[in-house]
Amino acid sequence: MYLAPKSPVPNHPRLPVLLVRAAFKGQTPGQIEHALAERGWPRAWRGGIYSFHHDHSTAHEVLVIARVTLGGEGETRLQVGEGDVRMLPAGTGHKNGGSSPALLVVGAYAQVPDWERLPV
């Protein structure tokens, strides 16, 4: 899915957002982190997703097990279920558009020297 730039969210001009459904369904967070590291996503974290739009301009990000809004205000909400993988190119705006207290996200950043969170 390609997302057009939407001020102030740049989104990525050439790379699409990718969704792989149920890729990690039934796996523990530790198993997911291990699988991500083996595939070049070593900087894993556990938690949630900010409730405000933000992006990481210098790093691609992978999110597993989440429901998020992508692309900036006014974009379509995408339902994502357990084990689903969302790969976000650098600059893609995203936020948690609502979730249950049980939500757990395993996320990771591509191998880059540093990344930052840019609120938009």
C-alpha positions as a printed Julia matrix, in Angstrom:
120×3 Matrix{Float64}:
  0.0     0.0    0.0
  1.45    3.35  -1.02
  0.65    6.38   1.15
  0.82    9.87  -0.32
  2.57   12.63   1.62
  0.12   14.37   3.94
  1.47   17.42   5.75
  3.09   17.23   8.22
  3.58   13.45   7.69
  6.04   12.8    4.87
  5.25    9.1    4.3
  7.76    7.38   2.03
  7.86    8.63  -1.58
  8.85    5.28  -3.13
  8.44    2.36  -0.71
  5.07    0.82   0.2
  3.75   -0.19   3.61
  3.63   -4.0    3.69
  1.16   -6.21   5.59
  1.64   -9.93   6.15
 -1.35  -11.44   7.95
 -0.91  -14.05  10.72
  2.85  -14.37  10.09
  3.55  -14.82  13.81
  0.15  -16.02  15.09
  0.51  -18.2   18.18
  4.15  -17.24  18.81
  5.41  -15.69  22.03
  6.95  -12.21  22.09
 10.36  -13.82  22.66
  9.95  -16.02  19.6
  8.9   -13.0   17.54
 11.91  -10.98  18.73
 14.25  -13.87  17.86
 12.73  -14.26  14.38
 12.98  -10.51  13.72
 16.64  -10.43  14.81
 17.45  -13.35  12.5
 15.93  -11.37   9.62
 17.89   -8.16  10.21
 15.62   -6.37  12.71
 17.78   -6.59  15.88
 16.55   -3.58  17.86
 13.28   -5.05  19.16
 11.09   -3.54  21.84
  7.78   -4.45  23.5
  4.95   -2.13  24.38
  2.32   -0.12  22.57
  2.14    2.53  19.9
  1.83    6.23  20.65
 -1.72    7.59  20.38
 -0.51   10.56  18.32
  0.78   10.57  14.75
  4.55   10.28  14.51
  7.2     8.93  12.17
 10.83    7.84  12.22
 12.56    9.68   9.39
 15.8     7.69   9.46
 14.61    4.13  10.13
 12.24    1.57   8.69
 10.11   -0.07  11.41
  8.32   -3.4   11.75
  5.27   -3.75  14.04
  3.79   -7.1   15.04
  0.35   -7.49  16.7
 -1.25   -4.05  16.51
 -4.16   -1.97  15.29
 -2.9     1.31  13.9
 -3.8     4.29  11.76
 -1.26    4.9    9.01
 -0.45    7.89   6.86
 -1.56   10.82   9.02
 -4.86   12.36  10.07
 -7.82   11.4    7.92
 -6.26    8.18   6.63
 -8.04    4.83   6.72
 -7.83    2.78   9.89
 -6.46   -0.67   9.27
 -7.44   -3.55  11.51
 -4.47   -5.71  12.29
 -4.8    -8.91  14.31
 -2.63  -11.25  16.34
  0.52  -12.23  14.52
  0.09   -9.7   11.73
  3.21   -7.87  10.57
  3.2    -4.27   9.34
  6.45   -3.03   7.8
  6.69    0.77   7.67
  9.22    2.55   5.46
 11.07    5.48   7.06
  8.84    8.56   7.23
  5.52    6.67   7.4
  3.14    8.32   9.88
  1.37    6.0   12.31
 -0.47    5.98  15.63
 -2.58    3.69  17.8
 -6.14    4.43  16.75
 -7.62    2.48  19.65
 -6.89   -0.83  21.29
 -7.76   -3.04  24.23
 -5.63   -2.98  27.39
 -4.34   -6.41  26.34
 -2.55   -5.0   23.27
  1.1    -5.97  23.08
  3.25   -4.85  20.17
  6.66   -6.24  19.33
  8.42   -3.69  17.18
 11.91   -3.3   15.77
 13.94   -0.89  13.7
 16.12   -1.75  10.73
 19.85   -1.71  11.3
 20.63    2.0   11.35
 23.03    3.93  13.6
 20.21    5.93  15.18
 16.5     6.65  14.84
 14.26    9.36  16.17
 10.57    9.88  16.82
  9.12   12.92  15.13
  5.71   13.99  16.5
  3.5    15.48  13.83
